[in-house]
Amino acid sequence: MEKGTINLVKLCVGAEQVQDLLDWQASARAKGPDGLPRHVTRMWPKREEKLLNGGSLYWVFKGLILCRQRVLRLDEVLGADGITRCGIVLEPKVHRTAAAPKRPFQGWRYLETSDAPPDLREGREKEQVLPPELNRALAEIGVL
């Protein structure tokens, strides 16, 4: 990631593991008109320039950051209720990260690059997924 970059972190509501996110993003409902996955949110990031300078959306599953997707752009999305929202357009590739504990919160939050968990080394993303409780315990003591 480049200097002057900021990231977002968001709970992956309704998903228990990264595969749930992958399955959702494979559906037509999760894609924008251009076929890219997007996440629609009520608030527009005020730090848009830094986010679009190589930033990613880090996903939280059951209290752990487990993956990220690079943010490609922000689109205006007009809801059926007439309210304009922010469509966070994401790179289709999901990068698995080291597990990092994250307390519950609402909406999304900024995540400084220095606080973001590192990506897993190439090939580790295919390893068997640990149970969430074990993953959380290992992350809390700094093993993962």
N, C-alpha and C positions, 0 to 999 in steps of 0.2 A: 504494500500500500504506500501511496505517496505522501509526502509531507503536506500538511494542510488538509488532511482527510479526516472525516468523522464517519462513524458507523451508526446504525440503528440496532436496537435489540428489541425483540417482540416475542410474546408468548405465542406458541403455536397451538392455539385453542382447538380442542377436539382431537389432538394428535398425541399419541403416547410415545412414538418413536419416529425416527427420520423417514422410515419407509412410508408411514402414514402421510407425511408431507409430499413425498414423491408420488404416491398414488393420487392424492388430491390434485397436484399440479399437472398430472397427465390428463385430467378431465377438461372438457371444453369450458366448464364454468369457471375454472381457475385462470383462464387465459384471456388476454385482451384481444382486440380485433386483429393484431399482428401475429397472434399465435404464441406470444411470449407470456410466461407466467407473470401474474401481477397480484399484488395485495392491495386492496382498497381500504383506506383508512380515513377517518373524519378530518384529522388535522394535517396541515401541510408543513413539512419541516422548514423552519426558519433558516437553518444552516444548509440550505439546498446546495449552494456552490461547493461546500466542502464535502457533502455527501456524494455529489456527482463527480468528485475528483478521486475516484477509485474506492469509494465506500461500499460497505456491504450491509445486508440485513442479517443479523445473527438471530437464529431461532432458538427458543427455550422450550424444552420438553420436560414436563414433570420436574421443574426446578433446576434443570441443567441446560446450559448452552451446549448444543451438540453439532450444529452445522451453520453454514452461512451461504448466502448467495449475493453476488455482486449486484449493486443497484445500477441499472442502465440509464434510467430517466424517470421523471415524475410526470404523469399525465393527469389532466383534469378529467374527472369522471362524473357525469351528471346522473344522479340517482333517479329512480322512479318517483321519488318524492320532490324532485326539483332542486335538491341540494347538491352543490358541487363538492366533490370529495377528491382526495389525492390517491391516484393509482400509482403505487410503487412498482415499476416495471423491473423485473428481475432477470438476470442471466439464467438460462435453464439449468446450467451445471450447478449442482449442490456440492459444496466443499465441506467434508466432515472436519470437525475441529476436536481438539482435546476437550473433554468434559469440564465444564466450569460451572460451579453452583451460582444460581441467580434466584434471589427472593422474588415472590410474586409481586406484580405491579399491573396497572391498567394501561392500555394503549401501548405506545412505544416509548423508548427512552434513547437518548444519545449514548454511544459507547465510544470512548476514546480508543484510538488504535493501540495505545500502550496498555490498555486494560483488556483488550480482546484476546481470547484464547487462540493459540496457534493452530494452523491447519494440521491434520494428521499427515504423517509421511505417506508418500505414494504407496498404494497397496494395502495400507492399514484399514481403509474404509471397507474392505471386503471381509475383515475379521468378524467373527461372531459377536453380536451385541451383548454386552453385559446386562444383567437385570438392573433396572433403574436404581434400586436401593444400594447395590454394590457400587455402581458407577458413581453415585452421589458420595458415598463414603470415601471412595478412593480419591475423588476430586477434592473433597474437603481436607484431606491430609496431604494433598499435593502429589499423589502418585501418578495420576494421568496427565 
